[in-house]
């Protein structure tokens, strides 16, 4: 069977993408347990393996996405479930509201400010600039902002994914490097910088980190929507 026949056979399967996604993620979890280093992140390993399989067998992305989209259907309930650890740590939110909101606000401004400076350094166009501005918030909000501001939503999705994976991979290492030991600060930093993918790592670090990271996703999204109306005028 040649590559064309393989691609045609897989195109007729409604679940190929789903099984490939789940299978490679399981491989990533196995590698993570064996190696136990931050770079061995299951999400990163899964992404690399999926790309390798698609390229090796000449499989069209549309063929993969036909089944992989079923996994995406679980993203909404998974995101909503992040409210559970937040509810359990509600006392912390009531105790340190100014510090928490201030920390998230600083993270949002840093994320957009860094994109502005990089856009100036690399001579990006206005379209490219607004495409990258919402890189640190969830895909659903980021795509809407990008499209509304005249950006390229497809590239925005890629930048959001890369930001999330990088955050999940490097979060623990960076916290150790800069000696950030306070659970609230760790959670806020991870959630504000790398949205839901980073939150998955924050929940591994602890329940408080996970709760604060979950809160950051929502608040950072709202703050970004407001702040981007100002930043979009800078370039």
C-alpha positions as CSV (number, residue, x, y, z in Angstrom):
1,X,0.0,0.0,0.0
2,X,1.5,3.3,-1.1
3,X,1.3,6.7,0.8
4,X,-1.6,7.8,-1.4
5,X,-3.6,4.7,-0.6
6,X,-2.8,5.1,3.1
7,X,-4.0,8.7,3.1
8,X,-7.2,7.8,1.3
9,X,-7.9,5.0,3.7
10,X,-7.3,7.2,6.8
11,X,-9.5,9.9,5.2
12,X,-12.4,7.5,5.4
13,X,-11.8,7.0,9.1
14,X,-13.7,9.4,11.4
15,X,-11.5,8.6,14.4
16,X,-7.9,8.4,13.1
17,X,-7.1,11.9,14.4
18,X,-8.6,11.2,17.8
19,X,-6.7,8.0,18.3
20,X,-3.4,9.5,17.0
21,X,-3.8,12.4,19.4
22,X,-4.6,10.3,22.4
23,X,-2.0,7.7,21.5
24,X,0.8,10.2,21.2
25,X,-0.2,11.9,24.4
26,X,0.0,8.6,26.2
27,X,3.5,8.2,24.8
28,X,4.3,11.6,26.1
29,X,3.1,10.7,29.6
30,X,5.2,7.6,29.5
31,X,8.3,9.5,28.5
32,X,7.6,12.1,31.2
33,X,7.4,9.4,33.9
34,X,10.7,7.8,32.7
35,X,12.8,10.9,32.1
36,X,11.3,13.3,34.6
37,X,12.7,16.6,33.1
38,X,10.7,19.7,32.2
39,X,11.4,19.5,28.5
40,X,9.7,16.0,28.4
41,X,6.3,17.7,28.5
42,X,3.5,15.4,27.2
43,X,1.9,18.2,25.2
44,X,5.2,19.0,23.4
45,X,6.0,15.3,22.8
46,X,2.5,14.7,21.4
47,X,2.7,17.7,19.1
48,X,6.1,16.6,17.7
49,X,5.0,13.0,17.2
50,X,1.8,14.0,15.4
51,X,3.7,16.3,13.1
52,X,6.3,13.5,12.4
53,X,3.6,10.9,11.6
54,X,1.7,13.3,9.3
55,X,4.9,14.2,7.4
56,X,6.2,10.6,7.3
57,X,3.1,9.2,5.8
58,X,2.1,12.2,3.7
59,X,-1.2,12.6,5.5
60,X,-3.1,15.8,4.9
61,X,-3.9,17.9,8.0
62,X,-7.6,17.9,7.0
63,X,-7.5,14.1,7.3
64,X,-6.1,14.3,10.8
65,X,-8.4,17.1,11.9
66,X,-11.4,15.2,10.8
67,X,-11.0,12.9,13.8
68,X,-9.0,15.2,16.1
69,X,-11.8,17.7,16.4
70,X,-13.6,15.3,18.6
71,X,-11.0,15.8,21.2
72,X,-11.6,19.6,21.0
73,X,-15.2,19.0,22.0
74,X,-14.0,18.2,25.5
75,X,-12.1,21.4,25.9
76,X,-15.1,23.4,27.1
77,X,-16.1,21.1,30.0
78,X,-12.4,20.7,30.8
79,X,-12.0,24.5,31.0
80,X,-15.2,24.9,33.1
81,X,-13.9,22.2,35.5
82,X,-11.0,24.5,36.4
83,X,-13.5,26.5,38.5
84,X,-13.5,23.6,41.1
85,X,-10.0,24.3,42.5
86,X,-10.7,28.0,42.3
87,X,-13.8,27.6,44.5
88,X,-11.8,25.6,47.0
89,X,-9.3,28.4,47.3
90,X,-11.9,31.3,47.3
91,X,-10.6,32.4,50.8
92,X,-7.3,33.4,49.2
93,X,-9.0,35.5,46.6
94,X,-11.0,37.3,49.2
95,X,-7.9,37.8,51.4
96,X,-5.5,39.2,48.7
97,X,-7.7,40.7,46.0
98,X,-5.5,43.7,45.2
99,X,-2.3,41.7,45.0
100,X,-3.9,39.1,42.8
101,X,-5.6,41.5,40.4
102,X,-2.4,43.6,40.3
103,X,-0.3,40.6,39.5
104,X,-2.5,39.5,36.6
105,X,-2.6,43.1,35.3
106,X,1.2,43.3,35.4
107,X,1.3,40.0,33.4
108,X,-1.1,41.2,30.8
109,X,0.7,44.5,30.3
110,X,4.1,42.7,30.1
111,X,2.8,40.3,27.5
112,X,1.4,43.0,25.2
113,X,4.3,45.4,25.9
114,X,6.8,42.7,24.8
115,X,4.9,42.1,21.6
116,X,4.9,45.8,20.9
117,X,8.7,46.1,21.4
118,X,9.4,43.0,19.3
119,X,7.2,44.4,16.6
120,X,9.2,47.6,16.5
121,X,12.5,45.6,16.5
122,X,11.5,43.3,13.6
123,X,9.6,45.9,11.7
124,X,6.3,44.0,11.8
125,X,3.2,45.4,10.0
126,X,0.1,46.4,11.8
127,X,-1.6,43.2,10.7
128,X,1.2,41.0,12.1
129,X,1.3,43.1,15.3
130,X,-2.3,42.7,16.2
131,X,-2.1,39.0,15.2
132,X,0.4,38.3,18.0
133,X,-1.0,40.7,20.7
134,X,-3.5,38.1,22.1
135,X,-0.9,35.3,22.3
136,X,-1.2,34.8,26.1
137,X,-5.0,34.3,26.4
138,X,-7.3,31.4,25.5
139,X,-7.8,30.5,21.8
140,X,-11.5,31.3,21.8
141,X,-11.0,34.9,23.0
142,X,-7.7,35.3,21.1
143,X,-9.2,34.4,17.7
144,X,-12.1,36.8,18.2
145,X,-9.8,39.7,19.1
146,X,-7.4,39.0,16.2
147,X,-10.2,38.9,13.7
148,X,-11.8,42.0,15.1
149,X,-8.6,44.0,15.0
150,X,-7.7,43.0,11.5
151,X,-5.2,40.2,12.4
152,X,-4.8,36.7,11.0
153,X,-6.7,34.3,13.3
154,X,-4.9,31.2,12.0
155,X,-1.5,32.6,13.0
156,X,-3.0,33.8,16.3
157,X,-4.0,30.2,17.1
158,X,-0.4,29.0,16.4
159,X,1.1,31.7,18.6
160,X,-1.3,30.9,21.4
161,X,-0.5,27.2,21.2
162,X,3.3,27.8,21.2
163,X,3.0,30.2,24.1
164,X,1.0,27.7,26.1
165,X,3.3,24.8,25.4
166,X,6.4,26.8,26.2
167,X,4.8,27.9,29.4
168,X,3.9,24.4,30.4
169,X,7.4,23.2,29.6
170,X,9.4,26.0,31.2
171,X,7.1,27.1,34.1
172,X,8.7,25.0,36.8
173,X,12.2,25.7,35.7
174,X,11.7,29.5,35.6
175,X,10.1,29.5,39.0
176,X,13.1,27.7,40.4
177,X,15.5,29.9,38.5
178,X,14.0,33.1,39.9
179,X,13.2,31.5,43.3
180,X,9.5,32.1,43.1
181,X,8.3,29.9,45.9
182,X,4.9,31.5,46.8
183,X,2.1,29.3,45.4
184,X,-0.1,32.2,44.7
185,X,2.6,34.0,42.7
186,X,3.5,30.9,40.8
187,X,-0.1,30.2,39.8
188,X,-0.8,33.8,38.7
189,X,2.4,34.0,36.7
190,X,1.8,30.7,34.9
191,X,-1.9,31.3,34.1
192,X,-1.4,34.9,33.0
193,X,1.5,34.0,30.7
194,X,0.4,30.7,29.2
195,X,-3.4,30.3,29.7
196,X,-5.0,26.8,29.9
197,X,-2.0,24.8,28.7
198,X,0.1,26.4,31.4
199,X,-2.6,25.8,34.0
200,X,-2.3,22.1,33.4
201,X,1.3,22.4,34.6
202,X,0.2,24.7,37.5
203,X,-2.2,22.0,38.7
204,X,0.7,19.5,38.8
205,X,2.6,21.9,41.1
206,X,-0.2,22.2,43.6
207,X,-3.9,23.0,44.2
208,X,-3.3,26.7,45.1
209,X,-1.2,27.1,41.9
210,X,-3.9,25.5,39.9
211,X,-6.6,27.6,41.4
212,X,-4.8,30.9,40.9
213,X,-3.8,29.9,37.4
214,X,-7.4,29.1,36.6
215,X,-8.5,32.6,37.9
216,X,-5.8,34.2,35.8
217,X,-7.2,32.7,32.6
218,X,-10.5,34.5,33.0
219,X,-9.2,37.8,34.4
220,X,-6.3,38.0,32.0
221,X,-8.8,37.4,29.1
222,X,-11.0,40.3,30.2
223,X,-8.0,42.6,30.9
224,X,-6.6,41.8,27.5
225,X,-9.8,42.6,25.7
226,X,-9.8,46.0,27.4
227,X,-6.1,46.8,27.1
228,X,-5.7,45.7,23.5
229,X,-8.0,48.6,22.4
230,X,-5.2,50.9,23.6
231,X,-2.2,48.8,22.4
232,X,-3.6,48.4,18.9
233,X,-3.1,52.1,18.3
234,X,0.6,52.1,19.1
235,X,1.6,50.6,15.7
